[in-house]
Amino acid sequence: MSLSVSVTINGAPHAIELDDPRVTLLDLLRERLELTGAKKGCDRGQCGACTVLVGGRRVNSCLTLALSLDGSEVITIEGLASGDALHPVQAAFIEHDGFQCGFCTPGQIMSAVGLIAEGHAGDDPERIRELMSGNLCRCGAYKGITEAVLEVQRAQQTGNRKDAA
């Protein structure tokens, strides 16, 4: 039995036939659509390497059934940059050395983008660390990650104050 799901991924609509209702979003992205930025780390929702945005919210794609996303909008790390222009979070990760081996970096960046968009980042490093605690970095690049999130959050707050004036 084949099941159909329509989903927009990185701005492009996809009509996908699924032979198995147990296909996860992560497997759909990596194996069917060749979007390999989201990583299969633990495959149990514990490491955050597979984090993507669904409807603007952070989700572990390894725990999300693709079939449940009919009509949804998904953004992956491949959809953040605009041509050669990096997303501000991507640029901040580079500036603050928010990565070492790079395996967790796509998930960390997607989680940071979601955190900022959700309006929960604030300006407290401890709060950011807590709200990003679902994303693990075995190399220990947490200081750079936190600094990158703080930089983008502050830039957005400054921009919002200028827009309001």
C-alpha positions as CSV (number, residue, x, y, z in Angstrom):
1,M,0.0,0.0,0.0
2,S,1.5,3.3,-1.1
3,L,0.8,6.5,0.9
4,S,1.1,10.0,-0.4
5,V,2.5,13.0,1.5
6,S,2.8,16.6,0.2
7,V,5.4,18.6,1.9
8,T,7.3,21.8,1.2
9,I,11.1,21.4,1.8
10,N,13.3,24.4,1.6
11,G,10.7,26.3,-0.4
12,A,10.2,23.5,-3.0
13,P,6.9,21.5,-3.0
14,H,7.3,17.7,-3.0
15,A,4.6,15.1,-3.6
16,I,6.1,11.9,-2.2
17,E,4.9,8.3,-2.3
18,L,5.8,6.3,0.8
19,D,5.7,2.5,0.7
20,D,6.1,2.3,4.4
21,P,4.3,4.5,7.0
22,R,7.2,4.2,9.4
23,V,9.6,6.2,7.2
24,T,11.0,9.0,9.3
25,L,11.6,12.6,8.1
26,L,15.3,12.0,8.5
27,D,15.4,9.0,6.3
28,L,13.2,10.7,3.7
29,L,15.5,13.7,3.6
30,R,18.7,11.8,3.5
31,E,17.8,8.7,1.4
32,R,15.1,9.9,-0.9
33,L,15.8,13.6,-1.4
34,E,19.6,13.5,-0.9
35,L,19.5,16.3,1.7
36,T,22.3,14.9,3.9
37,G,22.8,17.9,6.2
38,A,20.7,16.5,9.0
39,K,22.8,13.8,10.5
40,K,21.8,10.4,11.8
41,G,23.6,10.4,15.2
42,C,21.8,8.4,17.8
43,D,18.6,7.8,15.8
44,R,16.7,8.0,19.2
45,G,16.1,11.8,19.6
46,Q,18.9,12.2,22.2
47,C,21.6,14.0,20.3
48,G,19.9,16.7,18.1
49,A,22.2,16.1,15.1
50,C,19.0,15.6,13.0
51,T,17.3,18.9,14.0
52,V,15.3,20.6,11.3
53,L,12.5,23.2,11.4
54,V,8.9,22.1,10.7
55,G,6.5,25.0,10.6
56,G,9.3,27.1,12.1
57,R,9.7,24.9,15.2
58,R,12.6,22.7,16.1
59,V,12.1,18.9,15.7
60,N,14.2,15.8,15.8
61,S,13.7,14.5,12.3
62,C,14.7,11.0,13.4
63,L,11.6,10.8,15.6
64,T,9.2,12.5,13.2
65,L,7.2,10.3,10.8
66,A,7.2,11.7,7.3
67,L,3.6,10.7,6.9
68,S,2.6,13.1,9.7
69,L,3.9,16.1,7.8
70,D,1.4,16.3,5.0
71,G,1.0,20.0,4.2
72,S,3.9,21.0,6.4
73,E,6.8,23.3,5.6
74,V,10.3,21.9,6.4
75,I,13.5,23.9,6.5
76,T,16.8,22.0,6.6
77,I,20.4,23.3,6.8
78,E,20.5,23.3,3.0
79,G,17.7,25.8,2.9
80,L,19.1,28.4,5.2
81,A,21.7,30.3,3.0
82,S,20.5,32.5,0.3
83,G,22.8,31.8,-2.7
84,D,26.3,32.7,-1.5
85,A,25.0,34.7,1.5
86,L,25.0,32.7,4.7
87,H,22.2,32.9,7.2
88,P,23.3,35.1,10.1
89,V,23.5,32.1,12.4
90,Q,25.7,30.2,10.0
91,A,28.0,33.3,9.8
92,A,28.1,33.7,13.6
93,F,29.0,30.0,14.0
94,I,32.0,30.6,11.7
95,E,33.0,33.8,13.5
96,H,32.8,32.3,17.0
97,D,34.3,28.9,16.1
98,G,31.0,27.2,17.1
99,F,32.1,23.9,15.7
100,Q,35.1,21.6,15.6
101,C,34.5,18.3,13.8
102,G,31.3,19.6,12.3
103,F,29.1,16.5,12.7
104,C,26.6,18.2,15.1
105,T,26.9,21.6,13.4
106,P,23.8,21.4,11.1
107,G,21.6,20.4,14.0
108,Q,23.1,23.0,16.3
109,I,22.6,25.7,13.7
110,M,19.0,24.6,13.0
111,S,18.3,24.5,16.7
112,A,19.8,28.0,17.2
113,V,17.7,29.4,14.3
114,G,14.5,27.9,15.8
115,L,15.4,29.1,19.3
116,I,15.9,32.7,18.1
117,A,12.7,32.5,16.0
118,E,10.7,31.2,18.9
119,G,11.8,34.3,20.9
120,H,13.2,32.3,23.8
121,A,16.9,33.0,23.3
122,G,17.1,36.2,25.4
123,D,20.5,37.5,26.4
124,D,21.4,35.0,29.2
125,P,24.1,32.5,28.1
126,E,22.9,30.0,30.7
127,R,19.3,30.1,29.3
128,I,20.7,29.5,25.8
129,R,22.7,26.6,27.0
130,E,19.6,25.1,28.7
131,L,17.3,25.6,25.7
132,M,20.0,24.1,23.3
133,S,20.7,21.2,25.7
134,G,19.0,18.8,23.3
135,N,21.9,19.2,20.9
136,L,25.0,17.5,21.9
137,C,28.6,18.3,20.8
138,R,31.2,15.7,21.5
139,C,34.0,18.1,20.8
140,G,32.8,20.7,23.4
141,A,32.3,23.7,21.2
142,Y,29.5,24.9,23.4
143,K,31.2,28.3,24.3
144,G,31.4,29.3,20.6
145,I,27.9,28.0,20.0
146,T,26.5,30.1,22.8
147,E,28.4,33.2,21.7
148,A,27.1,32.8,18.1
149,V,23.5,32.6,19.3
150,L,24.0,35.6,21.6
151,E,25.5,37.6,18.7
152,V,22.6,36.9,16.4
153,Q,20.0,37.5,19.1
154,R,21.6,40.9,20.0
155,A,21.8,41.9,16.4
156,Q,18.1,41.1,15.9
157,Q,17.2,43.0,19.1
158,T,19.2,46.0,17.9
159,G,17.5,45.8,14.5
160,N,14.1,45.6,16.0
161,R,14.7,48.7,18.1
162,K,15.9,50.6,15.0
163,D,12.8,49.5,13.1
164,A,10.5,50.7,15.9
165,A,12.1,54.1,16.1
